[in-house]
């Protein structure tokens, strides 16, 4: 679809789904004076794959994502540009303005829908260009200010890199692959909406060797997986670490076949494999053998080249295109990746980009395109204020190469593990000390919302409270208190007991002088003794006087 402008002319044919799920084809003539209809997702595909793209669009509409389709021939005929990628980008810009689209799905491999090559020379990697779909998402500027054909050349071109739409690519090259992609997504959607889909509560983190040839990233793979593990909530984490001796092609396949929401790999890689340890590799041939059906994970990895879809049949494509299983999506790099060594892997470069996917997801950005877009945006805003002023090209290379092979509108369900963790309670008062009063404040904190709170003093039945209170009428002597709380899932938590003492009140004053009192509340023995002796002396003296 497009509006009638100087770039695009003619009638508009679109598919509209009404509330009753009735599909109608209508012809509309758009004018600048009338507000255009809005929809969410634009699919760009080739004429070859257009029938499957429309089938996919109709299913997306049924699931609540308003979607339409354009083929590249129509775009090339109706939009200007120095080459086909620029024509596609101009079309996307027009549709953002006219129809308010926020998602773009590239339905086809690079031989069906072209990719833009960014000029990011990296002598260390002996590469000059990076294929990137960010060009179709970041719609500001031209990416080629001086029109020399070197796109995103930081010496001369202005690129902000912030996505204006969320984008993903389904890398099908044939009608058979396209049919498999559509069927796979429909089956996945059906599977995740089952109440029995407990496999979604699992995440598999795989950490390969940090050594390949003369290159070593030290303990970076395990450090990165441990960092991501700390982000994950409400899911069981399965760790397959080369350093633990439980990572192998067999263990990977076994865990994938069980089903998991996410599968993350850290280590070295190439377009056709992940390096597990030594010369042991998880290859495209292994991915083709996966038969996990619709229990499909989202795969994320910082390994280089594994999403090299433009000129190779990469391992990322095989995960997504495997009709018997594999994955529902693949986040990876189209070219070489860089990272810091050991624990520093989480700071900058592809190590950081990897964990930012999970950060975005657990902050509520549960659509795949949102996860990609938030990761890219946050990385740029933290590390690359302006590409044109950046002097270290590895930052730019990281962002340009990072790609989503998947449907950007697809929502990944949140984990639903039952909450079995009791609330944590900390008592701040009373403390383990002696108080000279019978009223002591009870102050405490609980780390989550609760349905009930109370305390037990000296083993007595629980007394209900709604918050901090004061313990009154405390008897002299030692006491023990424990605070309890029930969270909203019914888990009972208890604080550590606190032991404290209430001292007796001070003795009364006698003649303005305080009389010493011992621990039993009696007058001090030496005072009593002195009184007895004095009395005896007085008696003797009186009797002696009478005899005289």
C-alpha positions in Angstrom: 0.0 0.0 0.0 1.0 3.6 -0.4 -0.7 7.0 -0.8 -0.8 8.8 -4.1 2.1 11.2 -4.1 4.8 12.4 -6.5 6.7 9.2 -5.7 3.8 6.8 -5.8 0.8 7.0 -8.0 -2.3 4.9 -8.8 -4.8 2.8 -7.0 -4.1 1.2 -3.7 -5.1 -2.4 -3.2 -5.1 -3.6 0.4 -6.5 -6.4 2.5 -8.7 -5.3 5.5 -9.8 -7.7 8.2 -13.1 -6.8 9.9 -14.0 -7.7 13.4 -15.9 -10.7 12.2 -12.7 -12.0 10.6 -14.1 -11.5 7.1 -11.4 -10.7 4.6 -12.3 -8.1 1.9 -10.2 -6.8 -0.9 -10.9 -3.2 -1.7 -9.5 -0.5 -4.0 -8.8 2.9 -2.4 -7.6 6.1 -3.8 -5.7 8.1 -1.2 -5.5 11.9 -1.2 -3.5 14.2 0.9 -6.7 15.9 2.1 -8.1 12.7 3.7 -6.5 11.0 6.6 -5.2 7.5 5.5 -6.1 4.4 7.4 -3.5 3.2 9.9 -1.9 -0.2 10.3 1.0 -1.5 12.2 3.1 -3.8 10.2 4.4 -3.6 6.6 5.7 -6.7 4.9 8.2 -6.2 2.1 8.7 -9.2 -0.1 9.5 -10.3 -3.7 6.9 -11.2 -6.3 8.0 -14.9 -6.0 7.1 -15.0 -2.3 4.1 -12.7 -2.3 1.5 -15.4 -2.1 3.1 -16.7 1.1 3.6 -13.2 2.4 -0.1 -12.5 2.0 -0.9 -15.7 3.8 1.4 -14.6 6.6 -0.2 -11.2 6.7 -3.7 -12.6 6.9 -2.6 -14.7 9.9 -1.0 -11.7 11.6 -4.3 -9.8 11.2 -6.1 -12.6 12.8 -3.8 -12.4 15.8 -4.4 -8.7 16.2 -1.4 -7.2 14.3 -2.7 -5.1 11.4 -0.6 -6.0 8.5 -0.3 -5.4 4.7 2.1 -6.5 1.9 4.1 -4.8 -0.8 6.3 -6.6 -3.4 9.6 -5.2 -4.5 8.6 -4.8 -8.1 5.7 -2.5 -7.1 8.1 -0.5 -4.9 10.7 -0.1 -7.6 8.1 1.2 -10.0 6.7 3.7 -7.6 9.6 5.1 -5.6 12.8 6.8 -6.7 16.3 6.2 -5.4 19.8 5.6 -6.6 19.4 1.8 -6.1 16.8 -0.7 -5.0 17.6 -0.5 -1.2 17.1 3.2 -1.3 13.8 2.8 -3.1 12.6 0.4 -0.4 13.8 2.8 2.3 11.9 5.7 0.7 8.8 3.6 0.6 9.1 2.7 4.3 9.6 6.4 5.2 6.5 7.2 3.2 4.4 4.5 4.9 5.6 5.7 8.4 4.3 9.1 7.5 1.1 8.1 5.8 0.0 5.0 7.7 1.9 5.2 11.0 3.6 1.8 10.6 5.9 0.9 13.4 7.1 -2.6 12.2 8.7 -3.7 8.9 9.0 -7.4 8.1 11.4 -8.3 5.3 9.9 -11.5 3.9 12.8 -13.0 2.0 16.5 -13.6 1.9 18.9 -11.2 0.4 18.3 -12.7 -3.1 14.6 -11.7 -2.7 14.8 -8.4 -0.9 18.2 -6.7 -1.0 20.2 -5.6 2.0 22.3 -2.5 2.4 26.0 -2.8 2.8 27.5 -0.3 5.3 31.0 1.0 4.8 32.8 -0.1 8.0 36.4 -0.9 7.2 38.0 -3.1 9.8 41.6 -4.0 8.9 41.8 -6.4 12.0 39.0 -8.5 10.5 40.1 -7.9 6.8 36.6 -6.7 6.0 35.2 -3.5 4.5 31.4 -3.8 4.3 28.8 -5.0 6.8 25.3 -6.1 5.6 22.7 -4.4 7.7 18.9 -4.1 7.8 19.3 -1.1 10.2 19.3 1.0 7.0 15.6 0.2 6.6 14.9 1.0 10.3 16.9 4.2 10.9 15.1 6.6 8.5 16.9 9.8 9.3 19.4 11.3 6.9 20.5 9.6 3.7 23.4 7.5 5.1 25.3 8.8 2.1 25.7 12.6 2.4 28.3 13.0 -0.3 26.7 10.4 -2.6 29.9 8.5 -3.1 28.2 5.1 -2.7 29.9 4.4 0.7 26.9 4.2 3.1 27.4 5.1 6.8 31.0 6.2 6.1 31.7 7.9 9.4 34.2 10.3 7.7 31.5 12.0 5.6 28.0 10.7 6.4 25.6 11.5 9.2 24.0 8.4 10.8 22.2 8.5 14.1 21.6 4.7 14.1 18.4 4.9 16.3 15.6 2.7 14.8 12.5 4.6 13.8 10.7 1.3 13.1 11.3 -2.2 14.4 12.5 -4.5 11.8 13.2 -8.2 11.3 13.9 -10.5 8.3 12.4 -13.9 7.5 15.2 -15.3 5.2 13.3 -17.5 2.8 14.6 -17.9 -0.7 12.0 -20.2 -2.2 8.3 -20.8 -2.0 8.9 -24.0 -0.1 10.9 -22.2 2.6 8.3 -19.4 2.7 5.5 -21.9 3.3 7.5 -23.6 6.0 8.1 -20.2 7.7 4.4 -19.4 7.7 3.4 -22.9 9.0 6.0 -22.7 11.7 4.8 -19.5 13.1 1.2 -20.6 13.1 2.2 -23.8 14.9 4.3 -21.9 17.4 1.5 -19.5 18.2 -0.8 -22.4 18.8 1.7 -24.1 21.0 2.6 -21.2 23.3 -1.1 -20.5 24.0 -1.6 -24.0 25.5 -1.9 -24.1 29.2 0.4 -27.1 29.1 3.3 -25.2 27.5 5.5 -25.5 30.6 8.6 -25.7 28.3 8.3 -21.9 28.0 9.6 -21.7 31.6 13.0 -23.0 30.6 16.1 -21.0 29.3 19.2 -22.7 28.1 22.5 -20.9 28.4 25.4 -22.4 26.5 29.0 -21.2 27.0 31.7 -22.6 24.7 35.4 -22.3 24.8 37.0 -18.9 24.9 39.9 -20.2 22.8 40.1 -20.6 19.0 43.5 -20.8 17.4 45.6 -18.0 18.7 42.6 -16.0 19.8 41.2 -16.2 23.3 38.5 -14.4 25.2 39.4 -16.0 28.5 36.4 -16.7 30.7 34.1 -14.3 28.7 31.6 -17.0 27.6 30.7 -18.1 31.1 30.9 -14.6 32.5 28.4 -13.4 29.9 26.0 -16.3 30.5 26.2 -15.7 34.3 25.3 -12.1 33.7 22.3 -13.0 31.6 21.3 -15.6 34.1 21.0 -12.8 36.7 18.6 -10.9 34.5 16.2 -13.8 33.8 13.2 -14.1 36.1 10.4 -16.7 36.6 12.2 -19.3 34.5 14.4 -22.3 35.1 17.9 -21.7 33.8 19.9 -24.7 32.3 23.6 -24.0 32.0 25.6 -26.0 29.5 29.2 -24.8 30.1 32.3 -26.1 28.4 34.1 -25.3 31.7 31.7 -27.6 33.5 32.1 -30.4 31.0 28.4 -30.7 30.2 28.4 -28.9 26.8 28.3 -31.0 23.7 26.3 -31.3 20.5 24.3 -34.1 22.1 23.5 -32.1 25.3 22.5 -29.0 23.2 20.1 -31.1 21.0 18.7 -32.8 24.1 17.9 -29.5 25.8 16.5 -27.9 22.6 14.2 -30.9 22.0 12.7 -30.5 25.5 11.7 -27.0 24.5 12.8 -23.7 25.9 11.8 -20.0 25.6 15.4 -18.8 24.9 18.6 -20.5 23.8 21.7 -18.4 24.2 25.2 -19.3 23.1 28.5 -17.5 23.9 31.8 -18.3 22.3 33.5 -18.3 18.9 31.5 -19.0 15.7 31.4 -18.9 12.0 28.6 -18.8 9.4 28.3 -22.6 9.5 28.9 -23.5 13.2 29.3 -22.6 16.9 32.6 -23.6 18.4 31.9 -25.7 21.5 35.4 -26.8 22.6 38.6 -27.8 20.9 37.6 -28.7 17.4 34.1 -29.8 18.4 31.4 -27.7 16.6 27.7 -27.4 16.6 27.1 -27.2 12.8 24.3 -26.4 10.4 24.0 -30.2 9.9 23.2 -30.5 13.6 20.6 -27.8 13.3 18.9 -29.5 10.4 18.4 -32.6 12.5 16.5 -30.7 15.2 13.0 -32.0 15.6 11.6 -30.0 18.5 8.4 -29.3 16.6 6.6 -26.1 17.7 8.6 -25.9 21.0 10.8 -23.2 19.4 13.3 -21.0 21.3 14.4 -17.6 20.5 18.2 -18.0 19.8 20.6 -15.2 20.8 24.3 -15.2 20.4 27.4 -13.0 20.3 29.3 -15.4 18.1 30.5 -13.8 14.9 29.3 -14.5 11.3 26.5 -16.8 12.5 23.8 -14.6 11.0 25.7 -14.1 7.7 22.5 -14.5 5.6 23.5 -12.3 2.6 26.0 -14.5 0.8 26.0 -17.8 2.9 23.4 -20.3 4.1 24.3 -19.5 7.7 23.5 -21.4 10.9 21.1 -18.7 11.9 19.0 -19.2 8.8 18.9 -22.9 9.3 17.6 -22.4 12.9 14.8 -20.3 11.5 14.0 -22.2 8.3 14.1 -25.8 9.7 10.5 -27.0 9.1 10.8 -29.7 11.8 12.0 -27.5 14.6 15.0 -25.3 15.2 14.1 -21.8 16.5 11.4 -19.2 15.9 14.0 -16.4 15.6 17.7 -15.7 15.7 19.5 -12.7 17.0 23.1 -12.6 15.7 25.8 -10.9 13.8 26.2 -10.8 10.0 30.0 -10.3 10.2 32.8 -10.5 12.7 32.1 -9.6 16.4 34.3 -8.2 19.1 34.2 -8.4 22.8 36.2 -7.7 25.9 38.0 -10.4 27.8 36.9 -12.3 30.9 34.4 -10.5 33.1 34.7 -7.3 31.1 32.7 -9.0 28.3 29.5 -7.4 29.5 30.8 -3.9 28.9 30.4 -2.7 25.3 30.7 -4.5 21.9 28.7 -7.7 21.2 28.8 -9.0 24.7 26.8 -6.0 25.9 24.5 -6.2 22.9 23.7 -9.8 23.8 22.5 -9.2 27.3 20.6 -6.0 26.4 18.1 -8.3 24.5 17.1 -9.8 27.8 17.2 -6.5 29.6 14.6 -5.2 27.1 12.5 -8.3 27.3 12.3 -8.2 31.1 11.4 -4.5 31.1 8.3 -5.4 29.1 9.5 -5.1 25.5 8.2 -8.6 24.6 8.0 -8.3 20.9 11.1 -9.5 19.0 11.4 -6.2 17.1 11.2 -4.2 20.3 13.9 -6.3 21.9 16.2 -5.7 18.9 15.3 -2.0 18.7 15.7 -1.3 22.4 19.1 -3.1 22.4 20.4 -1.1 19.5 19.0 2.2 20.8 20.4 1.8 24.3 23.8 0.7 23.0 24.1 3.7 20.7 22.9 6.2 23.4 25.4 4.8 25.9 28.4 4.4 23.6 28.0 6.2 20.2 26.7 9.7 20.6 27.2 10.3 16.8 28.5 7.8 14.3 30.1 10.6 12.4 32.2 11.6 15.3 33.1 8.1 16.4 36.8 7.2 15.9 36.6 3.5 16.8 34.8 1.6 14.1 34.3 -1.6 16.2 31.4 0.2 18.0 29.7 1.0 14.7 30.5 -2.5 13.4 28.7 -4.0 16.4 25.5 -2.1 15.8 25.5 -2.5 12.0 26.0 -6.3 12.1 23.5 -7.0 14.8 20.3 -8.4 13.1 17.0 -10.1 13.9 16.2 -13.1 11.7 12.5 -13.4 12.7 9.1 -11.7 12.8 9.5 -8.4 14.5 5.9 -8.3 15.7 6.0 -11.7 17.4 5.4 -11.6 21.1 7.3 -14.0 23.3 5.2 -15.0 26.3 6.5 -14.3 29.8 7.6 -17.1 32.1 5.0 -18.5 34.4 6.9 -20.5 36.9 5.0 -20.7 40.2 6.4 -18.4 42.9 7.9 -20.6 45.6 10.2 -18.0 47.1 9.1 -16.7 50.5 9.4 -13.0 51.2 12.6 -11.8 52.9 12.0 -9.9 56.2 14.5 -7.7 58.0 13.9 -6.4 61.6 15.6 -3.1 62.4 14.0 -2.7 65.9 14.3 -4.1 68.5 17.9 -5.0 68.3 20.0 -7.5 70.3 20.4 -5.1 73.2 18.9 -4.0 76.6 16.1 -1.5 76.8 15.3 0.5 79.9 11.6 0.8 78.9 8.6 -1.5 78.6 7.7 0.0 75.2 9.9 -0.8 72.2 9.3 0.1 68.5 8.9 -2.8 66.1 10.2 -1.8 62.7 10.9 -4.1 59.8 10.9 -4.4 56.0 9.5 -7.0 53.5 11.0 -7.2 50.0 7.7 -7.8 48.1 3.9 -7.2 48.3 2.2 -9.4 51.0 -1.2 -10.5 51.9 -0.6 -10.8 55.7 2.0 -9.8 58.3 2.4 -10.6 62.0 4.8 -11.3 64.8 5.4 -13.8 67.6 6.7 -12.6 70.9 8.3 -15.2 73.2 6.7 -18.1 71.3 3.2 -16.8 71.8 0.6 -17.0 68.9 1.1 -14.6 66.0 -0.3 -11.1 66.4 -1.4 -9.5 63.2 0.0 -6.1 62.2 -0.4 -4.0 59.1 3.1 -2.4 59.3 5.5 -1.0 61.9 4.1 -0.8 65.4 5.2 -0.5 69.1 5.6 -3.4 71.5 4.0 -2.2 74.8 3.7 -3.6 78.3 6.9 -5.6 78.0 7.8 -7.4 81.2 11.3 -7.1 82.7 13.7 -9.7 81.4 14.7 -11.5 78.2 12.5 -11.6 75.1 12.5 -13.1 71.6 10.6 -11.8 68.6 10.1 -13.1 65.0 8.2 -11.4 62.2 6.3 -13.4 59.6 4.7 -12.4 56.3 2.7 -14.2 53.5 3.3 -13.0 50.0 0.5 -12.9 47.3 1.5 -16.4 46.2 0.9 -17.9 49.6 4.6 -18.3 50.6 5.3 -17.7 54.3 8.5 -15.9 55.1 10.1 -15.5 58.6 12.7 -13.1 59.8 15.7 -14.1 61.9 14.7 -14.1 65.5 15.9 -11.1 67.6 16.7 -11.5 71.3 16.5 -8.4 73.5 16.2 -7.5 77.2 14.0 -5.1 79.1 15.7 -3.8 82.3 13.8 -3.3 85.6 12.8 0.2 86.4 15.1 2.3 88.6 14.5 2.0 92.5 12.6 4.7 94.3 14.4 7.6 96.0 14.7 7.6 99.9 15.3 10.9 101.6 16.5 12.3 98.4 19.2 9.5 98.2 18.9 6.6 95.9 19.1 3.3 97.8 21.3 0.6 96.1 19.3 -2.4 95.1 20.7 -5.8 94.1 19.4 -7.9 91.2 16.8 -9.6 93.4 15.2 -6.2 94.3 16.5 -6.4 98.0 18.5 -3.9 99.9 22.2 -4.5 99.5 23.4 -7.1 102.1 26.0 -4.9 103.5 23.4 -2.3 104.4 21.2 -4.8 106.1 24.1 -6.3 108.0 25.2 -2.9 109.1 21.7 -2.2 110.4 21.6 -5.4 112.3 25.0 -4.8 114.0 24.0 -1.2 114.9 20.8 -2.4 116.6 22.6 -5.0 118.6 25.1 -2.4 119.9 22.2 -0.1 120.9 20.5 -2.9 122.9 23.6 -3.7 124.9 24.2 -0.1 125.8 20.7 0.3 127.1 20.8 -2.8 129.3 24.1 -1.8 130.9 22.8 1.6 131.9 19.8 0.0 133.7 22.2 -2.1 136.0 23.8 1.0 137.2 
